[in-house]
Amino acid sequence: MTLARAVEYRIIRERISHRDLAPTPDETRLAERIISIVAVTIALLLGGSYLPELVTAAVAASGLWVTAAG
């Protein structure tokens, strides 16, 4: 076994042992859930406000393309 592989195994063993000692508290899970809900809500609001303009621009662009091609 090379020195690098020995160091890698040692680091992995330390990470696994520390993960077992420090479980994630419920407050952290709640905070992650709240952040996820807020992020999805903002994404939906922004996407919903830009969608009509994007559809209008796509219709106009396709109309120009058809006019220029004909």
C-alpha positions as CSV (number, residue, x, y, z in Angstrom):
1,M,0.0,0.0,0.0
2,T,1.4,3.4,-0.9
3,L,1.6,6.3,1.5
4,A,-1.1,8.2,-0.3
5,R,-3.5,5.3,-0.1
6,A,-2.8,4.9,3.6
7,V,-3.5,8.6,4.2
8,E,-6.7,8.3,2.2
9,Y,-7.9,5.3,4.3
10,R,-7.0,7.1,7.5
11,I,-9.0,10.2,6.5
12,I,-12.0,8.2,5.5
13,R,-12.0,6.3,8.8
14,E,-11.8,9.6,10.7
15,R,-14.7,11.0,8.7
16,I,-16.9,8.0,9.3
17,S,-16.1,7.9,13.0
18,H,-16.9,11.7,13.4
19,R,-20.1,11.3,11.4
20,D,-21.4,8.7,13.9
21,L,-20.5,10.9,16.9
22,A,-22.3,14.0,15.7
23,P,-25.8,13.4,14.4
24,T,-27.6,16.2,12.6
25,P,-30.0,18.1,14.9
26,D,-33.7,18.5,14.0
27,E,-33.2,22.3,13.8
28,T,-30.8,21.9,11.0
29,R,-33.2,19.7,9.0
30,L,-35.9,22.3,9.6
31,A,-33.7,25.1,8.4
32,E,-32.7,23.2,5.3
33,R,-36.4,22.5,4.6
34,I,-37.3,26.2,5.0
35,I,-34.5,27.3,2.7
36,S,-35.6,24.8,0.1
37,I,-39.2,26.0,0.2
38,V,-38.2,29.6,-0.1
39,A,-35.8,28.9,-3.0
40,V,-38.5,27.0,-4.9
41,T,-41.1,29.7,-4.2
42,I,-38.8,32.4,-5.5
43,A,-37.9,30.3,-8.6
44,L,-41.6,29.8,-9.4
45,L,-42.4,33.5,-8.9
46,L,-39.5,34.6,-11.2
47,G,-40.3,31.9,-13.8
48,G,-44.0,32.8,-13.7
49,S,-43.3,36.5,-14.2
50,Y,-41.0,35.9,-17.2
51,L,-42.9,33.2,-18.9
52,P,-45.5,35.4,-20.7
53,E,-42.8,37.6,-22.1
54,L,-40.8,34.7,-23.3
55,V,-43.8,33.2,-25.0
56,T,-44.6,36.5,-26.7
57,A,-40.9,36.9,-27.8
58,A,-41.0,33.3,-29.2
59,V,-44.2,33.9,-31.1
60,A,-42.9,37.2,-32.5
61,A,-39.6,35.6,-33.5
62,S,-41.3,32.7,-35.3
63,G,-43.6,35.2,-37.1
64,L,-40.6,37.1,-38.3
65,W,-38.8,33.9,-39.4
66,V,-41.9,32.8,-41.4
67,T,-42.3,36.2,-43.0
68,A,-38.6,36.4,-43.9
69,A,-38.6,32.9,-45.3
70,G,-41.7,33.4,-47.4
